[in-house]
Amino acid sequence: MKKMTLAAARINKGLTQKEAAKHLKISNKTLSSWENGNTYPKSKYVDPICALYDCSYEDIIFFKNNPLIADS
């Protein structure tokens, strides 16, 4: 699977920010901040994010300066 941003993973599942935030039990503002790279999810949210978007941690680019981006 090709690496994708957090927003792309959500869009690929056909979810709005509001829907995804509700599933993750966070605010829309928090999800937006994660997707824009202003803040990052705490580790306790990584597994729920991956489960919601049906992908692995390695498939999602969580950080702007993620060294995995260079491999894309």
N, C-alpha and C positions, 0 to 999 in steps of 0.2 A: 504494500500500500504506500502511496506517496504521502509525504509529510504535509500537514495542513495546519493552518492557524486555528485557534480556538473558535473564532467566528465561522470559518469555513466548515469546521466539523459540525457546528450547530445547524448551519444552513443546509448542509448535506442530509441531515436528519429531518429537514422540513419543519424545524422549530423556530418560533419567534424568540426574541430575548426574554419576553415575559413568560412564555411557556417553559423555556429551559430553566429560568431562574426559579420558577415555582417548583419544578421537579427537584432542583438542587437545594431548595429551601433557603434561598438567598434573595436579595433584592435585585431588581433590574439594574439599578445603579452599580451594584457590585459586579454583576456579570459584564456590564458594559466596560467597567474599569479594567477587568481582566482581559477582555477582548482587545482593548486599546493599548494594553501593555503599561497602563498607569500603575496598576497593582497586580499582584499575582496570587493565585489561589493557594491557600494553606494546604499542606500535604494531605489533610483529612478529606479534601475535596477531589483529589486526583482520581481515586478509584470511582467515586460516583460520576464524575465527568466522563470518564472512559466508558463506564457502563451505559450512561445515557446516550452517548454518541456512538456506541458500539465500535470502539476502536481501542488500541493499546496506547500506553503512555508514549511509546516511541513514535507513534503516528502524529502526535499533536505538538505543534510548536508553541510552547507556553511562554517563552521569553524572547524579547526582541533580539538579544545577542546570543541566542542559542547556537552553540557550535554545530549542531546538527543541520542547520540551515545550509552550511557550506557543502554538505553532502547531497543536497537536493539536486 
